């Protein structure tokens, strides 16, 4: 079942100037972030220094439980925002399709990354020289779960949705894509080109996944598994960050294919594949009535509809 986009719009109709200011979608971006801030502050103040008293699988288990605890707190904080400020149910976190959508996101990521790795292996650009401990795989799985959730909460659930409510889907695609892509410009080995590659990915693939379902799970599954598979399993740079992976891999080949030191997110072929998948997801979303017009066009359409209904009522007398 697909959620209609207007079911995620605010249900509160303000009657004063101050109320209209606080209900303006762009203002609500900052209000939503203010609900998340106490959890971010709590996370930073408590830190992870106490984890030094544990090691091995015990540390991994505690880190996972800690991340799940904070993930839950962020969900609660955002849910309080939607209930208190927008006066609606938090449909973005509906668990009705949780397993299916999270799994589908992982399958899509594996299809692209698996294809890229297989192609580079055939061409001799990707070679496995050994394996690291399983702990590295588990650590990466746990770490990127939180990264995938937080970035999608910020860029798609908050930024995209609220820009879309005001300016429509097309402007929301552009705004969140540019901000997401260039937010990674400070990463190691990043450049304007690598950021533009991320703009293309996030504008179409990630936002398309959110538009299709209006829930976080599909796009989180895409994001989480993409980072985990790329870095934790196949030992490729992840957005310029080079970390140990389960495979000990050597990657040497043309940057247009391998993405160089930034990883396959800067590969022409990988970007093209993601754009094609993203375009297909957006087409599916549009076919299912998920495209949102700008607020001023919706208002004009509602006015025309009301006038037409009044005209029909008069004629029926």
BELTATA-V247538 format. One record per residue. N is the residue number from 1. SS is DSSP state (helix for helix, strand for strand, loop for the rest). D_CENTER is the distance of its C-alpha to the mean C-alpha in Angstrom with 1 decimal. Layout:
N&SS&D_CENTER + N&SS&D_CENTER
//
This chain:
1&loop&20.1 + 2&loop&17.7 + 3&loop&17.3 + 4&loop&18.7 + 5&helix&16.8 + 6&helix&19.8 + 7&helix&19.6 + 8&helix&16.7 + 9&loop&18.9 + 10&loop&21.2 + 11&loop&24.4 + 12&loop&26.4 + 13&loop&28.8 + 14&loop&30.3 + 15&loop&34.0 + 16&loop&34.4 + 17&helix&33.4 + 18&helix&31.7 + 19&helix&29.8 + 20&helix&28.6 + 21&helix&27.5 + 22&helix&25.3 + 23&helix&23.9 + 24&loop&23.0 + 25&helix&19.3 + 26&helix&18.8 + 27&helix&20.9 + 28&helix&18.8 + 29&helix&15.8 + 30&helix&18.2 + 31&helix&19.6 + 32&helix&16.3 + 33&helix&15.8 + 34&helix&19.4 + 35&helix&18.9 + 36&helix&16.5 + 37&helix&18.9 + 38&helix&21.5 + 39&helix&19.3 + 40&helix&18.2 + 41&helix&21.9 + 42&helix&23.1 + 43&helix&20.9 + 44&helix&22.3 + 45&helix&25.8 + 46&helix&26.2 + 47&loop&24.8 + 48&loop&25.3 + 49&helix&28.8 + 50&helix&30.3 + 51&helix&28.6 + 52&helix&31.3 + 53&helix&33.7 + 54&loop&32.0 + 55&loop&31.5 + 56&helix&30.6 + 57&helix&28.9 + 58&helix&29.7 + 59&helix&27.5 + 60&helix&24.6 + 61&helix&25.1 + 62&helix&25.3 + 63&helix&22.2 + 64&helix&20.2 + 65&helix&21.9 + 66&helix&21.2 + 67&helix&17.4 + 68&helix&17.6 + 69&helix&19.8 + 70&helix&17.5 + 71&helix&14.4 + 72&helix&16.9 + 73&helix&18.1 + 74&helix&14.8 + 75&helix&14.5 + 76&helix&18.2 + 77&helix&17.9 + 78&helix&15.3 + 79&helix&17.5 + 80&helix&20.5 + 81&helix&19.1 + 82&helix&18.6 + 83&helix&22.0 + 84&helix&24.0 + 85&loop&22.7 + 86&loop&21.5 + 87&loop&23.8 + 88&loop&21.8 + 89&loop&20.3 + 90&loop&16.8 + 91&helix&15.8 + 92&helix&12.0 + 93&helix&13.1 + 94&loop&15.8 + 95&loop&16.8 + 96&loop&18.7 + 97&loop&16.7 + 98&helix&15.0 + 99&helix&16.7 + 100&helix&16.7 + 101&helix&13.1 + 102&helix&12.0 + 103&helix&14.9 + 104&helix&14.3 + 105&helix&10.9 + 106&helix&13.1 + 107&helix&15.9 + 108&helix&14.1 + 109&helix&13.1 + 110&helix&16.6 + 111&helix&18.2 + 112&helix&17.1 + 113&helix&17.6 + 114&helix&20.7 + 115&helix&22.1 + 116&helix&21.7 + 117&helix&23.4 + 118&helix&26.1 + 119&helix&26.9 + 120&helix&27.2 + 121&helix&29.3 + 122&helix&31.6 + 123&loop&32.0 + 124&loop&32.8 + 125&loop&29.9 + 126&strand&28.3 + 127&strand&30.7 + 128&strand&30.4 + 129&strand&33.2 + 130&strand&32.6 + 131&strand&30.3 + 132&loop&29.2 + 133&loop&29.4 + 134&helix&27.2 + 135&helix&26.1 + 136&helix&24.0 + 137&helix&22.0 + 138&helix&21.7 + 139&helix&20.8 + 140&helix&17.9 + 141&helix&16.7 + 142&helix&16.8 + 143&helix&15.5 + 144&helix&12.2 + 145&helix&11.6 + 146&helix&11.5 + 147&helix&9.6 + 148&helix&6.6 + 149&helix&7.1 + 150&helix&8.0 + 151&helix&5.6 + 152&helix&2.9 + 153&helix&6.5 + 154&helix&7.7 + 155&helix&6.1 + 156&helix&5.3 + 157&helix&7.7 + 158&helix&10.1 + 159&helix&10.3 + 160&helix&9.6 + 161&helix&11.5 + 162&helix&14.4 + 163&helix&15.0 + 164&helix&15.0 + 165&helix&17.5 + 166&helix&19.7 + 167&helix&19.5 + 168&loop&18.2 + 169&helix&15.5 + 170&helix&16.8 + 171&helix&16.8 + 172&helix&13.3 + 173&helix&12.1 + 174&helix&14.3 + 175&helix&13.7 + 176&helix&10.0 + 177&helix&10.4 + 178&helix&13.4 + 179&helix&12.3 + 180&helix&9.4 + 181&helix&11.9 + 182&helix&14.8 + 183&loop&13.3 + 184&loop&13.9 + 185&loop&17.5 + 186&loop&19.0 + 187&loop&18.1 + 188&loop&21.1 + 189&loop&22.3 + 190&loop&19.9 + 191&loop&21.4 + 192&helix&20.8 + 193&helix&20.6 + 194&helix&17.9 + 195&helix&15.8 + 196&helix&16.7 + 197&helix&15.5 + 198&helix&12.0 + 199&helix&12.4 + 200&helix&13.4 + 201&helix&10.6 + 202&helix&7.8 + 203&helix&10.3 + 204&helix&11.1 + 205&helix&9.3 + 206&helix&5.6 + 207&helix&7.1 + 208&helix&9.9 + 209&helix&8.5 + 210&helix&7.5 + 211&helix&10.9 + 212&helix&12.7 + 213&helix&12.4 + 214&loop&11.4 + 215&loop&10.2 + 216&loop&7.3 + 217&helix&9.0 + 218&helix&8.8 + 219&helix&5.1 + 220&helix&5.6 + 221&helix&8.8 + 222&helix&8.0 + 223&helix&6.3 + 224&helix&9.0 + 225&helix&11.7 + 226&helix&11.3 + 227&helix&11.9 + 228&helix&14.5 + 229&helix&16.3 + 230&helix&16.5 + 231&helix&17.7 + 232&helix&19.1 + 233&helix&20.8 + 234&loop&21.7 + 235&loop&22.3 + 236&loop&20.7 + 237&loop&19.4 + 238&strand&15.7 + 239&loop&14.8 + 240&loop&18.5 + 241&strand&18.8 + 242&loop&21.5 + 243&loop&21.8 + 244&loop&24.1 + 245&loop&23.0 + 246&loop&24.9 + 247&strand&26.4 + 248&strand&28.5 + 249&strand&27.8 + 250&strand&29.4 + 251&strand&27.6 + 252&loop&29.9 + 253&loop&29.7 + 254&loop&29.1 + 255&helix&26.0 + 256&helix&25.2 + 257&helix&24.6 + 258&helix&23.5 + 259&loop&21.6 + 260&helix&24.1 + 261&helix&23.3 + 262&helix&19.6 + 263&loop&18.9 + 264&helix&18.2 + 265&helix&15.2 + 266&helix&18.3 + 267&loop&20.2 + 268&helix&21.4 + 269&helix&21.4 + 270&helix&17.9 + 271&helix&16.5 + 272&helix&18.8 + 273&helix&17.8 + 274&helix&14.0 + 275&helix&15.2 + 276&helix&17.6 + 277&helix&15.2 + 278&helix&12.8 + 279&helix&16.0 + 280&helix&17.1 + 281&helix&14.1 + 282&helix&14.6 + 283&helix&18.3 + 284&helix&17.9 + 285&helix&16.1 + 286&helix&18.9 + 287&helix&21.5 + 288&loop&20.4 + 289&loop&20.8 + 290&loop&17.2 + 291&loop&18.0 + 292&loop&18.7 + 293&loop&21.6 + 294&loop&22.0 + 295&helix&23.6 + 296&helix&27.0 + 297&helix&27.2 + 298&helix&26.3 + 299&helix&29.1 + 300&helix&31.6 + 301&helix&30.9 + 302&helix&31.5 + 303&helix&34.7 + 304&helix&36.0 + 305&helix&35.4 + 306&helix&37.3 + 307&helix&40.1 + 308&helix&40.4 + 309&helix&40.6 + 310&helix&43.3 + 311&helix&45.2 + 312&helix&45.2 + 313&helix&46.4 + 314&helix&49.2 + 315&helix&50.3 + 316&helix&50.4 + 317&loop&53.0
//
